[in-house]
């Protein structure tokens, strides 16, 4: 009688496609699901009694930002402990490849200062090599960041590319797709990605069609010009004829909250017409980004040195202040901006403060406090901005075509990755969907919630044999208690693992069981067009 490597018995099995669960056993051999059947008679080298637990595909974090963090701590602690078995990174136009001489130094110097480690890749291929040996605990796929692509060819300048420069960007993009990139990502609220017009993006996206690439976008505006920004993505989808992903859909700032319903209607119409449009969202009302987002785009041209020069220039600073004050006013005030991370130890005191609290303690106006902090910290400040409504968050999450992304990197509450005051989404996004929004708010059924975090994102990213509990599929599996799973991370105490996750399996190997991380590194690089 055949012996399997692993058998999971007596659990409530959820396939991941939204269908009702079934009381069946599941058998694994090597890295694949081999058999799903009621009462498997064969024996397993390892057997798990999952009675009382949900057995589902491992969760897929469709929008993340982990890079060197996985080299620092290959256990992917804050991801695995949420039940995440796959993360998709390189989003918002930011990826550590391709690299010019100048941004090579910028990327790798940052890793020395932040983590105390020396990194030396200059291409996606060499980055993957460092991940694959000696391995990581999670499956990992990435996009090519348009901001870095543009920087290599054009620097951080606000201008249109010459035809020769556009040709060079296309060649570099093809090179990264050949090495395994899933496609092109943009961060159109950030410099230098914001300097690109729609035609540039369409040209680059068209060049990916024959290579199977897709386009993921932090859209150009998530507030005052939200409708136009979503329309731009739809236009790119139509003219480039490739799948697109609208990243972390939201309506920011009180005057724009009413736009969410209209945007949802428009996207739903596009999807019903057959447009390959994907959407994701994290389950919180606060975003996380850099403090420089409160500066006008023109003041961000050229990077940090130029930004600080303009802040020190009284004439330029006056214009910046007008923009910053208006943006903060639209958010609802400086108490809605929380400082989550600063680069330099001398400024560590401010982590966990709101801009309002910082201004009060220093006796400065909010803008003057922001200016001082940006200058003192060499533009290394990260924040959480409470710009969204709970009503809109629930309305967006409830849409059947919205998957879940944490918009985070992988952290750990110990060692080198125990830094800053991160957004609670870094530790709690997926249990929050299954606990707070599914069980307490009743936004969707358990089957629908699991679909949003498994098979739906797998389809959006074109992942092969992932996201379903199906014979012949990879054995990425999460076992959890649907009645107790919940997030415990808060904005005050974010570095807390969730509750209710029993076992996490990646490519057939047990990574987490009963709160114990095995240290196993069975994760795979998920390359474009591969498995």
C-alpha positions in Angstrom: 0.0 0.0 0.0 1.4 3.4 -1.0 2.7 5.6 1.7 2.3 9.4 1.3 4.6 12.0 2.8 1.7 13.8 4.5 -2.0 13.2 5.1 -4.3 15.7 6.5 -7.4 14.0 8.0 -10.8 15.0 9.3 -10.6 18.7 8.3 -13.2 20.9 6.5 -11.6 21.2 3.1 -12.1 24.4 1.2 -10.9 24.1 -2.4 -10.4 27.9 -2.8 -12.9 28.4 -5.7 -15.7 29.5 -3.4 -17.5 26.1 -3.5 -18.9 24.6 -0.3 -16.4 22.8 2.0 -16.3 19.1 2.2 -15.2 16.6 5.0 -12.4 14.8 3.1 -8.8 13.9 3.6 -5.9 15.2 1.6 -2.6 13.4 0.8 0.7 14.9 -0.3 3.7 13.4 -1.9 6.8 15.5 -2.6 5.5 19.0 -3.3 2.1 18.1 -4.8 -1.4 17.2 -3.7 -1.8 13.6 -4.8 -5.2 12.5 -3.5 -8.3 14.1 -2.1 -10.9 11.6 -0.8 -13.1 10.7 2.1 -11.2 8.4 4.4 -7.9 7.8 2.6 -6.9 4.2 3.6 -3.1 4.6 3.0 -0.7 5.8 5.6 1.3 9.0 5.7 4.8 9.5 7.0 3.3 12.5 8.8 -0.4 12.8 9.6 -2.3 15.8 10.9 -5.7 15.5 12.5 -7.4 18.7 11.4 -10.8 18.0 13.1 -12.5 21.3 13.9 -10.2 23.2 11.5 -10.6 24.7 8.0 -8.1 23.3 5.5 -7.6 25.7 2.7 -5.0 26.6 0.0 -2.2 28.7 1.4 -3.0 32.4 1.3 -1.5 34.5 -1.5 -0.4 38.1 -0.7 -1.0 39.6 -4.1 0.6 43.0 -3.3 3.7 43.1 -1.1 7.1 44.8 -0.9 9.6 42.3 0.5 13.1 42.3 -1.0 16.3 42.2 1.0 14.2 41.4 4.1 14.0 37.8 2.9 17.8 37.6 2.9 17.9 39.0 6.4 15.4 36.5 7.8 14.5 33.7 5.4 11.7 32.4 7.6 9.3 35.1 6.4 7.9 35.2 9.9 5.2 37.9 9.7 3.9 36.4 6.4 4.0 32.7 7.2 2.3 33.3 10.6 -0.7 34.8 8.8 -1.1 31.7 6.7 0.6 33.3 3.7 2.5 30.8 1.5 3.0 33.1 -1.5 3.8 36.8 -1.9 4.0 38.9 -4.9 6.4 41.8 -4.6 8.1 44.5 -6.7 4.9 46.6 -6.6 4.2 50.4 -6.7 7.0 50.9 -9.3 9.7 49.9 -6.8 12.1 46.9 -7.4 15.8 46.5 -6.7 16.5 45.8 -10.3 17.5 46.8 -12.9 20.2 49.0 -11.3 22.3 51.8 -12.7 25.6 52.6 -11.0 24.0 55.3 -8.9 20.9 53.5 -7.7 23.0 50.3 -7.2 24.9 52.2 -4.5 21.6 53.7 -3.2 19.9 50.3 -2.8 22.8 48.4 -1.3 24.0 51.2 1.0 20.5 51.2 2.4 20.7 47.5 3.2 24.0 48.1 5.0 22.6 51.0 7.1 19.2 49.4 7.7 20.1 45.8 8.2 23.8 45.7 8.5 24.2 43.3 5.6 26.0 43.7 2.3 24.0 42.8 -0.8 25.4 42.9 -4.3 22.9 41.9 -7.0 22.5 44.1 -10.1 19.9 42.1 -12.0 16.7 40.2 -11.2 18.5 37.0 -12.1 21.2 37.5 -9.5 18.7 38.6 -6.9 16.8 35.4 -7.4 20.0 33.4 -7.1 20.6 34.9 -3.6 17.0 34.0 -2.6 17.2 30.4 -3.9 20.4 29.5 -2.1 20.1 28.7 0.7 16.3 29.2 0.2 13.3 30.9 1.7 10.2 29.7 3.6 7.7 31.3 1.2 6.9 31.3 -2.5 7.9 34.5 -4.1 7.1 36.3 -7.4 8.0 39.9 -8.4 7.2 42.6 -10.8 9.7 45.0 -12.4 9.3 48.5 -11.0 8.8 51.2 -13.6 10.4 53.8 -11.3 13.6 51.9 -11.2 13.5 51.0 -14.9 13.1 54.7 -15.7 15.8 55.8 -13.2 18.3 53.5 -14.9 17.7 55.0 -18.3 16.7 58.6 -17.5 17.6 59.4 -13.9 14.9 60.9 -11.8 14.1 63.7 -14.2 10.7 65.0 -15.1 10.6 64.8 -18.9 9.4 62.5 -21.7 11.8 59.8 -22.8 13.6 60.1 -26.2 12.8 57.3 -28.6 16.2 55.8 -27.9 15.5 55.9 -24.1 12.1 54.3 -24.6 13.7 51.6 -26.7 16.3 51.0 -23.9 13.5 50.7 -21.3 11.7 48.2 -23.4 14.9 46.1 -23.8 15.6 46.2 -20.0 11.9 45.3 -19.3 12.2 42.3 -21.6 15.4 41.3 -19.9 13.7 41.2 -16.5 10.7 39.3 -17.9 13.1 36.7 -19.5 14.6 36.3 -16.0 11.2 35.7 -14.4 9.5 39.0 -13.7 5.7 38.9 -13.8 5.4 42.2 -15.6 5.6 45.9 -15.0 4.4 47.8 -11.9 4.0 51.5 -11.5 3.8 53.9 -8.6 2.2 56.9 -10.4 2.0 59.0 -7.2 5.7 58.7 -6.7 8.7 60.2 -8.5 10.0 59.3 -11.0 7.1 57.1 -12.1 4.7 60.0 -11.9 6.6 61.8 -14.7 5.6 59.2 -17.2 2.5 59.9 -19.4 0.0 57.3 -20.4 1.5 56.8 -23.9 4.8 55.8 -22.3 3.1 53.2 -20.2 1.1 51.8 -23.1 4.2 51.4 -25.2 6.0 49.5 -22.4 3.0 47.3 -21.7 2.5 46.5 -25.4 6.1 45.3 -25.4 5.2 42.7 -22.8 2.2 41.1 -24.5 4.1 38.4 -26.3 6.0 37.6 -23.2 3.0 37.0 -21.0 3.6 40.1 -18.8 0.9 41.9 -16.9 0.6 45.5 -15.5 0.0 46.3 -11.8 -0.5 50.0 -10.9 -0.5 52.1 -7.8 -2.7 54.5 -9.8 -1.9 58.2 -10.5 -4.3 59.6 -7.9 -6.3 58.0 -5.2 -8.2 61.1 -4.2 -9.2 64.2 -6.1 -8.7 62.6 -9.5 -9.5 59.0 -8.7 -11.9 58.5 -11.6 -9.4 59.7 -14.1 -6.7 57.5 -12.6 -8.8 54.4 -12.8 -9.7 55.3 -16.3 -6.0 55.4 -17.2 -5.6 51.8 -16.1 -8.6 50.7 -18.1 -7.2 52.5 -21.2 -3.9 50.7 -20.8 -5.7 47.4 -20.4 -7.6 48.1 -23.6 -4.8 49.5 -25.8 -2.0 47.2 -24.6 -4.3 44.2 -24.5 -2.8 42.7 -21.4 -4.1 41.9 -17.9 -4.0 44.8 -15.4 -4.1 45.0 -11.6 -5.4 48.0 -9.7 -3.4 48.0 -6.5 -5.0 48.7 -3.1 -8.1 50.5 -4.5 -9.3 53.3 -2.3 -10.9 56.7 -2.1 -8.6 58.9 0.0 -9.6 62.0 2.0 -13.0 63.0 3.2 -14.1 65.1 0.1 -13.5 62.0 -2.1 -15.2 59.3 -0.1 -18.4 59.6 -2.2 -16.5 58.5 -5.3 -15.9 54.9 -4.2 -19.4 53.6 -5.2 -19.1 55.1 -8.7 -15.6 53.6 -9.2 -16.8 50.2 -8.1 -19.7 50.4 -10.6 -17.3 51.3 -13.5 -14.8 48.6 -12.7 -17.6 46.0 -12.4 -18.9 47.0 -15.8 -15.4 46.5 -17.3 -15.0 43.1 -15.8 -18.5 42.0 -17.0 -17.5 43.1 -20.5 -14.5 40.8 -20.3 -11.7 43.2 -19.6 -8.9 41.3 -17.6 -9.0 43.8 -14.7 -7.9 42.7 -11.3 -8.2 44.7 -8.1 -6.8 44.2 -4.6 -7.1 45.9 -1.2 -5.7 45.7 2.3 -8.3 45.5 5.2 -7.5 48.8 7.0 -8.6 52.4 6.7 -5.0 53.8 6.9 -2.4 53.6 4.2 1.3 53.3 4.7 3.9 55.2 2.7 6.7 57.8 3.0 6.3 61.2 4.5 7.5 62.8 1.2 4.1 62.0 -0.3 2.9 65.2 1.4 5.2 67.2 -0.9 4.2 68.3 -4.4 5.5 66.2 -7.3 7.7 69.0 -8.7 9.6 69.3 -5.4 10.4 65.5 -5.5 12.2 65.6 -8.8 15.9 64.5 -8.6 15.6 62.5 -5.4 16.4 63.2 -1.7 19.2 65.7 -2.1 17.1 67.9 -4.3 14.1 67.6 -2.0 16.1 68.7 1.0 17.6 71.6 -1.0 14.1 72.8 -1.8 13.0 72.5 1.8 15.9 74.7 2.8 15.1 77.3 0.1 12.6 79.8 1.5 11.0 80.6 -1.8 10.5 76.9 -2.8 9.5 76.0 0.7 6.7 78.5 0.8 5.1 76.8 -2.3 5.6 73.4 -0.8 4.0 74.5 2.5 0.8 75.6 0.6 0.5 72.1 -1.0 1.3 70.2 2.2 -1.2 72.2 4.4 -4.0 71.6 1.8 -3.2 67.9 1.6 -3.3 67.5 5.4 -6.5 69.5 5.6 -8.2 67.2 3.1 -7.1 64.2 5.2 -8.8 65.7 8.2 -5.9 67.2 10.1 -2.3 66.4 11.3 -3.6 64.0 13.9 -4.4 61.6 11.0 -0.7 61.2 10.0 1.2 58.7 12.2 5.0 58.4 12.1 5.8 54.7 11.8 9.5 54.7 11.0 12.5 57.0 10.9 16.0 56.2 9.5 18.2 57.7 12.1 18.4 56.7 15.8 18.5 60.3 16.9 14.9 60.7 15.6 13.6 57.3 17.0 11.6 59.2 19.6 9.1 60.2 17.0 8.0 56.7 16.0 4.4 56.3 17.1 3.7 60.0 17.3 1.2 61.7 15.1 2.3 64.9 13.2 0.0 66.8 15.5 1.7 65.4 18.6 5.1 66.1 17.2 4.2 69.6 16.3 2.8 70.2 19.8 5.9 68.8 21.6 8.3 70.9 19.5 6.2 74.0 19.5 6.1 74.1 15.7 3.4 74.3 13.2 2.6 70.9 11.6 4.3 71.8 8.3 7.4 73.1 10.1 7.6 69.9 12.1 7.3 67.8 8.9 10.0 69.9 7.3 12.3 69.6 10.2 11.8 65.8 10.5 12.4 65.3 6.7 15.6 67.3 6.9 16.9 65.8 10.1 16.2 62.2 8.9 17.5 62.6 5.3 14.0 62.0 3.9 13.9 58.5 5.6 10.5 58.9 7.3 7.6 56.5 6.8 4.0 57.1 7.9 0.5 55.7 8.2 -2.2 58.0 6.9 -5.8 57.6 8.1 -7.5 58.8 4.9 -10.2 56.2 4.2 -13.7 55.5 5.6 -14.7 52.2 7.1 -17.9 52.2 5.0 -15.8 52.4 1.8 -13.3 49.8 3.0 -16.1 47.3 3.6 -17.8 48.2 0.3 -14.5 47.6 -1.7 -13.6 44.4 0.2 -17.0 42.9 -0.4 -16.7 43.0 -4.1 -16.3 39.4 -5.5 -13.4 40.5 -7.8 -11.3 42.1 -5.0 -8.4 40.1 -3.7 -6.3 40.9 -0.6 -2.8 42.3 -0.4 -1.0 43.4 2.7 1.1 46.1 1.0 3.8 45.2 3.4 7.3 43.7 3.8 8.1 40.7 5.9 9.1 41.5 9.4 9.8 39.7 12.7 9.5 40.9 16.3 13.1 39.8 17.0 16.5 40.3 15.4 17.4 42.8 12.7 13.8 43.0 11.3 12.5 44.2 14.6 12.6 47.9 13.7 10.3 50.8 13.5 6.6 50.9 14.3 5.1 49.2 11.3 1.6 49.3 10.0 -0.5 46.5 11.6 -1.3 45.1 8.2 2.3 43.8 8.1 1.3 41.3 10.8 -2.4 41.0 10.6 -4.0 41.5 7.1 -5.2 38.0 6.3 -6.5 36.9 9.8 -8.2 40.3 9.9 -10.1 39.4 6.7 -11.1 36.0 8.0 -11.8 37.2 11.5 -13.0 40.7 11.7 -14.5 41.2 8.2 -15.8 37.7 7.7 -16.8 36.5 11.2 -17.7 39.8 12.9 -18.8 42.1 10.1 -20.3 39.3 8.0 -19.1 40.9 4.7 -18.8 37.5 3.0 -19.0 33.8 3.8 -16.0 31.7 4.8 -15.9 30.2 1.3 -15.9 33.6 -0.3 -13.2 34.9 2.0 -10.9 32.0 1.3 -11.5 32.5 -2.5 -10.4 36.1 -2.1 -7.0 35.1 -0.6 -6.3 32.0 -2.6 -7.6 31.2 -6.1 -8.6 34.7 -7.0 -5.2 36.2 -6.6 -3.6 33.2 -8.2 -5.7 33.9 -11.3 -5.0 37.6 -11.2 -1.2 36.9 -11.2 -1.3 34.0 -13.7 0.1 31.5 -11.2 0.2 27.9 -12.4 -1.2 25.1 -10.2 -1.5 27.4 -7.1 -4.4 28.7 -5.1 -6.6 25.5 -5.2 -6.7 22.3 -3.3 -6.8 20.1 -6.3 -5.0 16.9 -7.2 -1.8 17.7 -9.1 -1.6 21.2 -7.6 1.3 22.4 -5.4 0.7 21.6 -1.7 0.5 25.1 -0.3 -1.9 24.7 2.6 -3.2 26.6 5.5 -5.0 25.0 8.4 -6.8 27.3 10.8 -9.7 27.6 13.2 -12.4 29.7 11.5 -14.0 30.5 14.9 -10.9 31.9 16.6 -8.6 33.3 13.8 -8.0 37.0 14.3 -5.4 39.7 14.0 -3.9 41.1 17.2 -1.6 43.7 15.7 -2.7 47.3 16.4 -1.3 50.7 15.4 0.0 51.1 19.0 1.4 47.5 19.2 1.8 46.3 15.7 4.5 43.6 16.2 2.1 40.8 17.3 1.4 37.6 15.5 -2.2 36.6 14.8 -4.2 33.8 16.5 -6.0 30.8 15.1 -3.4 29.6 12.6 -2.6 25.9 13.2 -0.4 24.7 10.4 1.2 26.3 7.3 2.6 24.0 4.5 4.6 25.3 1.6 5.3 22.9 -1.4 4.5 19.9 0.8 6.7 20.8 3.7 5.4 21.9 7.1 6.7 25.4 7.9 4.6 26.3 10.9 2.7 24.1 13.3 1.2 25.0 16.7 3.1 28.3 16.7 6.5 26.7 16.0 8.4 27.7 12.8 10.3 24.7 11.5 12.9 26.8 9.7 12.3 24.8 6.6 13.0 26.7 3.3 10.7 25.0 0.8 9.5 28.2 -0.9 10.0 28.5 -4.7 10.6 31.5 -7.0 7.5 31.9 -9.2 8.7 33.0 -12.5 6.7 34.5 -15.4 5.4 31.6 -17.5 6.7 28.9 -15.1 5.5 27.1 -12.0 
